[in-house]
Amino acid sequence: MLAAHSRAHVDCVSRVVKNAERLPQAPVPPLILDSWRRSMEVYRLDPASQQGPRILSQRLLNECRERAELFLRIAGDAVARLHEQVRGADYCVLLTDAQGQTIDYRVETNIRSDCRKAGLDLGACWSEGEEGTCGVAAVLTSKAPVTVHKRDHFRAAFIGLTCTAAPVFDPLGDLLGVIDVSALRSPDERRSQHLIRQLVERTAREIENAFFMHQAQGHWVMRAHGTPGYVESQPDYLLAWDAEGRLQALNSLARQRLVQRLGRLPAHIGELFDQAQLRQVCNASAQRLPGLGGLYGRVSAPRQRTPASPLHSAQDSRIAQHLRLATRVKDCNLAVLVEGETGAGKEVFARQVHHQSQRSAGPFITLNCAAIPESLIESELFGYVAGAFTGASSKGMQGLLQQAHGGTLFLDEIGDMPLNLQTRLLRVLAEGEVAPLGAARRERVDIQVIAATHRDLAARVAQGLFREDLYYRLANARFALPPLRAREDRLGLIQRLLAEEAVACGVDVVLSDAALQALLEYRWPGNLRQLRQVLRYACAVSEGGQVQCRDLPHEVRGEVLETGDGVVSCPARQALLDALIRHRWKPADAARALGISRATLYRRVHEHRIEMPRMKG
């Protein structure tokens, strides 16, 4: 049974939504009222529900964090600083991806349990379609900073919370995620959150600017602020352009200011400044910028771009061959199906195919069919038109199929797509037209599809869980990625990824022989994703500039030991030694028993420092 205060909230929400047109003044801001309407009339949510938010499984959470790897790394310091500022007042800090899924979370130990009960936890999903009106969802729909205070929430389960959130955009204006500060208890006055909102908005700008500077390597960059002393340390406005003067990136404040002044976004820096003069003041102290309302600015010349991470480059000969063939197939307008275990790098492979194809200048749009609830996949894929339903956005919403026009749509975990949506997707692929929800007519879309799955789609077809006709349309060409344990380039991947994680952790480390051997011999059920997490942990806990076996998680280090004479002992070495002894040190017989070639046996004998009788001396 609902408590009295919860019943009162449910009655208020229902009454306001039903009678909003007749009320002289709604008890909540227009943005909240619109969200209440959608929550009730579009998503059919129950305001009386006491259930907490959906929490991602560990597998899905790992996948979300892997996709947001760069965002997480760049945002980490700012998220930690924000938590330091608010933790004394018992606030927690959440960072979500662009779908509202919590991928980073900071909370004090003494309130962690209570926060978890309230749904404030890692992996919590805060989309409007699932949870109704809440801080993160309000930002996802409005793309602006929002405070959702106590009874602003749609569901009774959350009316004790206060949530202040702000969007974080990338240099192209696309949403990266949401930074949110929430508390279980706070004063009833909304004004009590004013300072918190300032901190949240400032943190969002810090993350945006840090992401901008990372992406702007190799370009000319202008920093600008209304006060000269803040130009270098805390610029409000950032612009980047290439050697030809084409604008390549803007932070969100620069976008807003230029649209206000020009009514549009300029395409060339020459529309704002004399490019020759900008080169003359390069690396000078902050100077007043003509034409931008009295701002002060400083221009810096291009720095050498940091080489793209070679972590997922195709050093394995099979992956390199797959990449060449998949690109050729895609350029012939055929769908590509990528198969492989979870964490094997299917999305990275798909991005490489896109960037090497003739559509590389077009968008690369992703949908994880397993990470989005069935009730939301349809609107995500097909979108809706303005006025499609009560409370719908006045601008409508463009679906992913439309967003991918002229480029590539990547459907991850396609094997988890519901059957009814498989039928609609098949029609789009066959006819090249999409019908958004509420639309009177279809719209042409020019897309190419790359799908990926860790499931056996042929088996799911036989089980009636996947349409056979869609399977054959998606599987024009199938490419199976080998798991990490079977890749030829394991050693190179480990070394390159270690270097990448060491830089991120601010350390300079190498692997001991025992640690390297443990990493090479481990089976890696989580593949590349697991390897990255293991090396990050090792970099964080290692001491003395070297990662030892003890710095690896227990399941990875297994029984690997380093003896006093420096010889590494592990299960693989012992199995090799047992086979040689059992077959009286005859290489051909031992190799046959182990299922390997004679050349491989000799290589492993050398790697494990096994001294064969005939090799003595």
PAVEXBA-620266 format. One record per residue (C-alpha): residue number from 1; x negated, y, z negated. Coordinates in steps of 0.5 Angstrom, whole numbers. Last residue first. Example, Ala and Ser with C-alpha at 12.3 -4.5 7.8 and 13.67 -1.06 7.14 Angstrom:
REM PAVEXBA-620266
<atom 2,<-27,-2,-14>> <atom 1,<-25,-9,-16>> 
END
This chain:
REM PAVEXBA-620266
<atom 617,<-151,-56,49>> <atom 616,<-145,-59,48>> <atom 615,<-140,-59,54>> <atom 614,<-139,-67,55>> <atom 613,<-137,-67,47>> <atom 612,<-131,-62,48>> <atom 611,<-132,-56,44>> <atom 610,<-126,-52,43>> <atom 609,<-126,-45,43>> <atom 608,<-119,-44,43>> <atom 607,<-119,-39,50>> <atom 606,<-125,-44,53>> <atom 605,<-120,-50,51>> <atom 604,<-114,-46,54>> <atom 603,<-118,-45,61>> <atom 602,<-120,-52,61>> <atom 601,<-113,-54,60>> <atom 600,<-111,-49,65>> <atom 599,<-116,-52,71>> <atom 598,<-114,-59,69>> <atom 597,<-106,-57,71>> <atom 596,<-101,-58,65>> <atom 595,<-96,-62,63>> <atom 594,<-99,-64,56>> <atom 593,<-100,-71,57>> <atom 592,<-103,-70,64>> <atom 591,<-108,-65,62>> <atom 590,<-110,-70,57>> <atom 589,<-111,-75,62>> <atom 588,<-115,-71,67>> <atom 587,<-119,-68,61>> <atom 586,<-121,-75,58>> <atom 585,<-123,-73,51>> <atom 584,<-121,-80,48>> <atom 583,<-114,-79,50>> <atom 582,<-111,-78,43>> <atom 581,<-117,-74,42>> <atom 580,<-116,-69,47>> <atom 579,<-108,-69,46>> <atom 578,<-109,-67,39>> <atom 577,<-114,-62,40>> <atom 576,<-109,-59,45>> <atom 575,<-103,-59,40>> <atom 574,<-108,-56,34>> <atom 573,<-110,-50,39>> <atom 572,<-102,-49,40>> <atom 571,<-100,-50,33>> <atom 570,<-105,-45,31>> <atom 569,<-113,-44,28>> <atom 568,<-117,-38,31>> <atom 567,<-124,-40,30>> <atom 566,<-128,-34,27>> <atom 565,<-133,-38,23>> <atom 564,<-129,-37,16>> <atom 563,<-123,-40,19>> <atom 562,<-117,-35,22>> <atom 561,<-110,-37,21>> <atom 560,<-104,-38,25>> <atom 559,<-99,-42,22>> <atom 558,<-93,-37,24>> <atom 557,<-95,-30,25>> <atom 556,<-89,-29,29>> <atom 555,<-84,-31,24>> <atom 554,<-87,-28,18>> <atom 553,<-87,-21,22>> <atom 552,<-94,-19,24>> <atom 551,<-99,-15,19>> <atom 550,<-102,-21,16>> <atom 549,<-104,-23,23>> <atom 548,<-109,-17,23>> <atom 547,<-108,-11,26>> <atom 546,<-114,-7,26>> <atom 545,<-116,1,25>> <atom 544,<-117,0,18>> <atom 543,<-110,-1,15>> <atom 542,<-104,-4,19>> <atom 541,<-97,-3,16>> <atom 540,<-94,2,22>> <atom 539,<-98,-1,28>> <atom 538,<-95,-8,26>> <atom 537,<-88,-5,25>> <atom 536,<-89,-2,32>> <atom 535,<-92,-8,35>> <atom 534,<-86,-13,33>> <atom 533,<-81,-8,35>> <atom 532,<-84,-8,42>> <atom 531,<-85,-15,42>> <atom 530,<-77,-16,41>> <atom 529,<-75,-12,46>> <atom 528,<-80,-15,51>> <atom 527,<-77,-22,50>> <atom 526,<-72,-23,44>> <atom 525,<-73,-31,44>> <atom 524,<-81,-29,44>> <atom 523,<-84,-36,44>> <atom 522,<-90,-34,40>> <atom 521,<-97,-37,43>> <atom 520,<-99,-30,46>> <atom 519,<-97,-26,39>> <atom 518,<-101,-31,35>> <atom 517,<-107,-31,39>> <atom 516,<-107,-23,39>> <atom 515,<-106,-23,31>> <atom 514,<-112,-28,30>> <atom 513,<-117,-24,35>> <atom 512,<-116,-18,31>> <atom 511,<-111,-13,35>> <atom 510,<-114,-6,36>> <atom 509,<-111,1,33>> <atom 508,<-111,8,33>> <atom 507,<-105,11,29>> <atom 506,<-100,17,31>> <atom 505,<-94,12,30>> <atom 504,<-92,14,37>> <atom 503,<-99,13,40>> <atom 502,<-100,7,37>> <atom 501,<-93,4,40>> <atom 500,<-96,6,47>> <atom 499,<-103,3,46>> <atom 498,<-99,-3,43>> <atom 497,<-95,-4,49>> <atom 496,<-101,-3,54>> <atom 495,<-104,-9,50>> <atom 494,<-98,-14,49>> <atom 493,<-96,-13,57>> <atom 492,<-103,-14,59>> <atom 491,<-104,-21,55>> <atom 490,<-97,-23,57>> <atom 489,<-98,-22,65>> <atom 488,<-97,-29,67>> <atom 487,<-90,-29,64>> <atom 486,<-87,-35,61>> <atom 485,<-86,-33,54>> <atom 484,<-84,-26,56>> <atom 483,<-77,-29,60>> <atom 482,<-78,-30,67>> <atom 481,<-73,-25,71>> <atom 480,<-68,-29,76>> <atom 479,<-66,-25,82>> <atom 478,<-60,-26,86>> <atom 477,<-58,-23,92>> <atom 476,<-51,-23,95>> <atom 475,<-49,-24,88>> <atom 474,<-44,-19,87>> <atom 473,<-39,-20,92>> <atom 472,<-40,-28,91>> <atom 471,<-38,-27,84>> <atom 470,<-32,-22,85>> <atom 469,<-29,-28,90>> <atom 468,<-30,-33,84>> <atom 467,<-27,-29,79>> <atom 466,<-30,-30,72>> <atom 465,<-27,-33,66>> <atom 464,<-24,-39,70>> <atom 463,<-29,-44,67>> <atom 462,<-32,-46,73>> <atom 461,<-33,-38,75>> <atom 460,<-36,-38,68>> <atom 459,<-41,-44,70>> <atom 458,<-43,-40,76>> <atom 457,<-44,-34,72>> <atom 456,<-49,-37,67>> <atom 455,<-50,-31,62>> <atom 454,<-56,-27,61>> <atom 453,<-52,-22,66>> <atom 452,<-54,-16,71>> <atom 451,<-51,-12,76>> <atom 450,<-53,-8,81>> <atom 449,<-48,-4,85>> <atom 448,<-49,1,91>> <atom 447,<-44,7,91>> <atom 446,<-40,11,96>> <atom 445,<-34,13,93>> <atom 444,<-27,15,97>> <atom 443,<-22,18,93>> <atom 442,<-15,14,92>> <atom 441,<-8,18,92>> <atom 440,<-3,20,87>> <atom 439,<-8,20,81>> <atom 438,<-6,18,74>> <atom 437,<-12,14,72>> <atom 436,<-17,15,77>> <atom 435,<-16,11,84>> <atom 434,<-23,9,87>> <atom 433,<-24,7,94>> <atom 432,<-30,4,98>> <atom 431,<-25,-2,100>> <atom 430,<-28,-8,98>> <atom 429,<-32,-6,92>> <atom 428,<-26,-2,89>> <atom 427,<-22,-8,90>> <atom 426,<-27,-12,87>> <atom 425,<-27,-7,81>> <atom 424,<-20,-7,80>> <atom 423,<-20,-15,80>> <atom 422,<-26,-15,75>> <atom 421,<-22,-10,71>> <atom 420,<-16,-15,69>> <atom 419,<-21,-21,68>> <atom 418,<-25,-17,62>> <atom 417,<-32,-16,64>> <atom 416,<-37,-20,59>> <atom 415,<-41,-23,65>> <atom 414,<-42,-16,68>> <atom 413,<-47,-16,62>> <atom 412,<-50,-9,65>> <atom 411,<-47,-6,71>> <atom 410,<-51,-1,74>> <atom 409,<-48,3,79>> <atom 408,<-53,6,84>> <atom 407,<-53,13,88>> <atom 406,<-49,17,93>> <atom 405,<-43,17,88>> <atom 404,<-45,14,82>> <atom 403,<-41,19,78>> <atom 402,<-35,17,82>> <atom 401,<-35,10,79>> <atom 400,<-37,12,72>> <atom 399,<-31,16,72>> <atom 398,<-29,23,72>> <atom 397,<-25,26,66>> <atom 396,<-19,30,67>> <atom 395,<-20,38,67>> <atom 394,<-14,40,63>> <atom 393,<-16,34,58>> <atom 392,<-11,29,57>> <atom 391,<-6,31,51>> <atom 390,<0,28,54>> <atom 389,<-2,23,60>> <atom 388,<-5,24,67>> <atom 387,<-5,32,66>> <atom 386,<-12,33,69>> <atom 385,<-14,26,73>> <atom 384,<-17,20,70>> <atom 383,<-23,16,69>> <atom 382,<-24,10,73>> <atom 381,<-30,6,70>> <atom 380,<-30,9,63>> <atom 379,<-22,9,63>> <atom 378,<-22,2,65>> <atom 377,<-28,0,60>> <atom 376,<-24,3,54>> <atom 375,<-19,-2,52>> <atom 374,<-24,-8,53>> <atom 373,<-29,-5,48>> <atom 372,<-36,-2,50>> <atom 371,<-42,-6,49>> <atom 370,<-41,-12,53>> <atom 369,<-40,-9,59>> <atom 368,<-46,-4,59>> <atom 367,<-45,1,64>> <atom 366,<-50,5,67>> <atom 365,<-51,10,73>> <atom 364,<-57,12,77>> <atom 363,<-55,18,81>> <atom 362,<-58,19,88>> <atom 361,<-65,21,90>> <atom 360,<-67,14,90>> <atom 359,<-62,12,94>> <atom 358,<-67,9,100>> <atom 357,<-70,5,95>> <atom 356,<-76,5,90>> <atom 355,<-72,9,85>> <atom 354,<-66,4,85>> <atom 353,<-70,-2,85>> <atom 352,<-74,0,79>> <atom 351,<-68,2,75>> <atom 350,<-65,-5,76>> <atom 349,<-72,-8,73>> <atom 348,<-72,-3,67>> <atom 347,<-64,-5,66>> <atom 346,<-66,-13,67>> <atom 345,<-72,-12,62>> <atom 344,<-72,-19,59>> <atom 343,<-69,-17,53>> <atom 342,<-63,-22,53>> <atom 341,<-65,-27,58>> <atom 340,<-65,-26,65>> <atom 339,<-61,-25,71>> <atom 338,<-61,-19,76>> <atom 337,<-55,-19,81>> <atom 336,<-56,-15,87>> <atom 335,<-51,-12,92>> <atom 334,<-52,-11,99>> <atom 333,<-53,-5,103>> <atom 332,<-59,-6,107>> <atom 331,<-63,-2,103>> <atom 330,<-61,-6,97>> <atom 329,<-64,-12,100>> <atom 328,<-70,-9,102>> <atom 327,<-71,-6,94>> <atom 326,<-69,-13,92>> <atom 325,<-74,-17,96>> <atom 324,<-80,-12,94>> <atom 323,<-78,-12,86>> <atom 322,<-77,-20,86>> <atom 321,<-84,-21,89>> <atom 320,<-87,-16,84>> <atom 319,<-83,-20,78>> <atom 318,<-86,-27,81>> <atom 317,<-93,-24,81>> <atom 316,<-93,-22,74>> <atom 315,<-96,-15,74>> <atom 314,<-89,-12,75>> <atom 313,<-89,-5,71>> <atom 312,<-85,-6,65>> <atom 311,<-91,-3,60>> <atom 310,<-94,1,65>> <atom 309,<-92,8,62>> <atom 308,<-91,13,67>> <atom 307,<-98,17,67>> <atom 306,<-98,23,63>> <atom 305,<-97,29,67>> <atom 304,<-103,34,68>> <atom 303,<-101,40,65>> <atom 302,<-97,45,69>> <atom 301,<-99,53,68>> <atom 300,<-96,56,62>> <atom 299,<-91,62,62>> <atom 298,<-89,67,56>> <atom 297,<-83,70,55>> <atom 296,<-80,76,51>> <atom 295,<-72,77,52>> <atom 294,<-70,84,54>> <atom 293,<-63,82,57>> <atom 292,<-66,77,62>> <atom 291,<-68,82,68>> <atom 290,<-75,84,66>> <atom 289,<-78,79,61>> <atom 288,<-82,83,56>> <atom 287,<-89,79,54>> <atom 286,<-91,74,50>> <atom 285,<-99,73,50>> <atom 284,<-102,71,57>> <atom 283,<-102,63,59>> <atom 282,<-99,65,66>> <atom 281,<-98,73,67>> <atom 280,<-101,73,74>> <atom 279,<-97,66,76>> <atom 278,<-91,70,74>> <atom 277,<-92,76,78>> <atom 276,<-93,71,84>> <atom 275,<-86,68,83>> <atom 274,<-83,75,82>> <atom 273,<-77,73,77>> <atom 272,<-70,71,77>> <atom 271,<-68,68,84>> <atom 270,<-75,67,85>> <atom 269,<-74,61,80>> <atom 268,<-70,57,85>> <atom 267,<-64,54,84>> <atom 266,<-60,59,80>> <atom 265,<-54,56,76>> <atom 264,<-48,60,77>> <atom 263,<-44,66,74>> <atom 262,<-50,70,74>> <atom 261,<-51,73,67>> <atom 260,<-46,68,64>> <atom 259,<-49,62,68>> <atom 258,<-56,64,66>> <atom 257,<-55,65,59>> <atom 256,<-51,58,58>> <atom 255,<-56,54,62>> <atom 254,<-62,58,58>> <atom 253,<-58,56,52>> <atom 252,<-58,48,54>> <atom 251,<-65,47,56>> <atom 250,<-67,48,63>> <atom 249,<-70,43,68>> <atom 248,<-73,43,75>> <atom 247,<-72,50,78>> <atom 246,<-75,50,85>> <atom 245,<-81,55,85>> <atom 244,<-85,51,90>> <atom 243,<-90,48,85>> <atom 242,<-85,46,81>> <atom 241,<-80,49,76>> <atom 240,<-79,49,68>> <atom 239,<-74,54,64>> <atom 238,<-74,54,56>> <atom 237,<-70,59,52>> <atom 236,<-69,59,45>> <atom 235,<-77,59,44>> <atom 234,<-79,57,36>> <atom 233,<-86,57,36>> <atom 232,<-89,60,42>> <atom 231,<-83,65,43>> <atom 230,<-82,66,36>> <atom 229,<-87,72,35>> <atom 228,<-84,76,41>> <atom 227,<-77,76,38>> <atom 226,<-71,75,43>> <atom 225,<-74,69,45>> <atom 224,<-77,66,52>> <atom 223,<-81,60,54>> <atom 222,<-83,59,61>> <atom 221,<-86,52,64>> <atom 220,<-89,51,70>> <atom 219,<-89,43,72>> <atom 218,<-93,37,71>> <atom 217,<-90,36,64>> <atom 216,<-83,38,64>> <atom 215,<-80,32,61>> <atom 214,<-84,32,55>> <atom 213,<-83,39,54>> <atom 212,<-75,38,55>> <atom 211,<-75,33,50>> <atom 210,<-78,37,45>> <atom 209,<-73,43,46>> <atom 208,<-67,38,46>> <atom 207,<-69,36,39>> <atom 206,<-70,42,36>> <atom 205,<-64,45,39>> <atom 204,<-60,39,36>> <atom 203,<-64,41,29>> <atom 202,<-62,48,30>> <atom 201,<-54,46,31>> <atom 200,<-55,41,25>> <atom 199,<-58,47,20>> <atom 198,<-53,52,22>> <atom 197,<-47,47,21>> <atom 196,<-50,45,14>> <atom 195,<-50,53,12>> <atom 194,<-42,54,14>> <atom 193,<-40,47,11>> <atom 192,<-37,51,5>> <atom 191,<-33,55,10>> <atom 190,<-28,49,11>> <atom 189,<-26,50,4>> <atom 188,<-24,43,0>> <atom 187,<-31,42,-3>> <atom 186,<-35,36,-1>> <atom 185,<-35,29,-2>> <atom 184,<-37,23,2>> <atom 183,<-42,27,6>> <atom 182,<-43,27,14>> <atom 181,<-49,30,18>> <atom 180,<-48,29,25>> <atom 179,<-53,29,31>> <atom 178,<-50,27,38>> <atom 177,<-53,24,44>> <atom 176,<-56,25,51>> <atom 175,<-51,29,54>> <atom 174,<-53,31,61>> <atom 173,<-55,38,62>> <atom 172,<-61,36,67>> <atom 171,<-66,38,61>> <atom 170,<-63,33,57>> <atom 169,<-57,35,52>> <atom 168,<-56,34,45>> <atom 167,<-49,35,42>> <atom 166,<-47,38,35>> <atom 165,<-44,35,29>> <atom 164,<-41,37,22>> <atom 163,<-37,31,18>> <atom 162,<-33,32,12>> <atom 161,<-31,25,9>> <atom 160,<-25,24,4>> <atom 159,<-20,24,10>> <atom 158,<-24,18,13>> <atom 157,<-19,12,12>> <atom 156,<-13,16,13>> <atom 155,<-14,16,21>> <atom 154,<-14,23,24>> <atom 153,<-19,27,21>> <atom 152,<-18,34,20>> <atom 151,<-16,32,13>> <atom 150,<-23,32,11>> <atom 149,<-27,37,15>> <atom 148,<-29,36,22>> <atom 147,<-34,41,24>> <atom 146,<-36,42,31>> <atom 145,<-42,43,36>> <atom 144,<-40,43,43>> <atom 143,<-39,38,48>> <atom 142,<-32,38,47>> <atom 141,<-30,30,48>> <atom 140,<-37,27,45>> <atom 139,<-37,33,40>> <atom 138,<-30,31,37>> <atom 137,<-32,24,37>> <atom 136,<-38,25,33>> <atom 135,<-34,29,28>> <atom 134,<-28,25,27>> <atom 133,<-21,25,31>> <atom 132,<-19,18,33>> <atom 131,<-23,12,31>> <atom 130,<-23,7,37>> <atom 129,<-22,12,43>> <atom 128,<-25,18,40>> <atom 127,<-32,14,40>> <atom 126,<-35,13,33>> <atom 125,<-38,7,33>> <atom 124,<-42,4,27>> <atom 123,<-49,1,29>> <atom 122,<-53,4,23>> <atom 121,<-48,6,17>> <atom 120,<-43,11,15>> <atom 119,<-37,7,15>> <atom 118,<-34,9,9>> <atom 117,<-36,2,5>> <atom 116,<-43,4,8>> <atom 115,<-43,11,5>> <atom 114,<-42,8,-2>> <atom 113,<-47,3,-1>> <atom 112,<-52,8,1>> <atom 111,<-51,13,-4>> <atom 110,<-57,11,-9>> <atom 109,<-61,9,-3>> <atom 108,<-61,16,0>> <atom 107,<-59,16,7>> <atom 106,<-62,17,14>> <atom 105,<-59,13,20>> <atom 104,<-61,12,28>> <atom 103,<-57,9,33>> <atom 102,<-50,10,31>> <atom 101,<-46,9,37>> <atom 100,<-42,15,40>> <atom 99,<-42,13,47>> <atom 98,<-48,19,49>> <atom 97,<-52,16,43>> <atom 96,<-51,17,36>> <atom 95,<-56,20,31>> <atom 94,<-53,20,24>> <atom 93,<-55,24,18>> <atom 92,<-53,23,10>> <atom 91,<-51,28,6>> <atom 90,<-51,27,-2>> <atom 89,<-53,35,-3>> <atom 88,<-60,33,-5>> <atom 87,<-60,30,2>> <atom 86,<-59,36,6>> <atom 85,<-66,39,8>> <atom 84,<-70,32,8>> <atom 83,<-65,29,12>> <atom 82,<-66,35,17>> <atom 81,<-73,34,17>> <atom 80,<-72,26,18>> <atom 79,<-68,27,24>> <atom 78,<-73,32,27>> <atom 77,<-78,27,26>> <atom 76,<-74,22,30>> <atom 75,<-71,26,36>> <atom 74,<-77,24,40>> <atom 73,<-78,17,39>> <atom 72,<-70,16,39>> <atom 71,<-69,19,46>> <atom 70,<-75,15,49>> <atom 69,<-72,9,46>> <atom 68,<-65,10,48>> <atom 67,<-64,4,52>> <atom 66,<-68,0,47>> <atom 65,<-64,3,41>> <atom 64,<-57,1,45>> <atom 63,<-60,-6,46>> <atom 62,<-62,-7,39>> <atom 61,<-55,-5,37>> <atom 60,<-52,-10,42>> <atom 59,<-56,-16,39>> <atom 58,<-55,-14,31>> <atom 57,<-48,-14,32>> <atom 56,<-45,-7,33>> <atom 55,<-40,-4,27>> <atom 54,<-33,-2,29>> <atom 53,<-31,3,24>> <atom 52,<-28,2,18>> <atom 51,<-20,0,17>> <atom 50,<-16,4,13>> <atom 49,<-11,5,18>> <atom 48,<-5,10,17>> <atom 47,<-7,14,23>> <atom 46,<-5,8,27>> <atom 45,<-8,9,34>> <atom 44,<-4,9,40>> <atom 43,<-10,11,45>> <atom 42,<-6,16,49>> <atom 41,<-1,18,45>> <atom 40,<-4,18,38>> <atom 39,<-11,19,38>> <atom 38,<-10,23,44>> <atom 37,<-5,28,40>> <atom 36,<-10,28,34>> <atom 35,<-15,30,39>> <atom 34,<-11,36,42>> <atom 33,<-10,38,35>> <atom 32,<-17,38,33>> <atom 31,<-19,42,38>> <atom 30,<-13,47,37>> <atom 29,<-15,48,30>> <atom 28,<-11,45,24>> <atom 27,<-5,47,20>> <atom 26,<-1,48,27>> <atom 25,<2,55,27>> <atom 24,<9,57,30>> <atom 23,<11,50,30>> <atom 22,<16,48,36>> <atom 21,<10,46,41>> <atom 20,<7,42,36>> <atom 19,<13,38,33>> <atom 18,<11,31,35>> <atom 17,<4,31,34>> <atom 16,<5,36,27>> <atom 15,<10,31,24>> <atom 14,<6,25,25>> <atom 13,<-1,28,23>> <atom 12,<3,31,17>> <atom 11,<6,24,15>> <atom 10,<0,20,15>> <atom 9,<-4,25,11>> <atom 8,<2,25,6>> <atom 7,<1,17,6>> <atom 6,<-6,18,5>> <atom 5,<-5,23,-1>> <atom 4,<0,18,-4>> <atom 3,<-4,12,-4>> <atom 2,<-3,7,2>> <atom 1,<0,0,0>> 
END
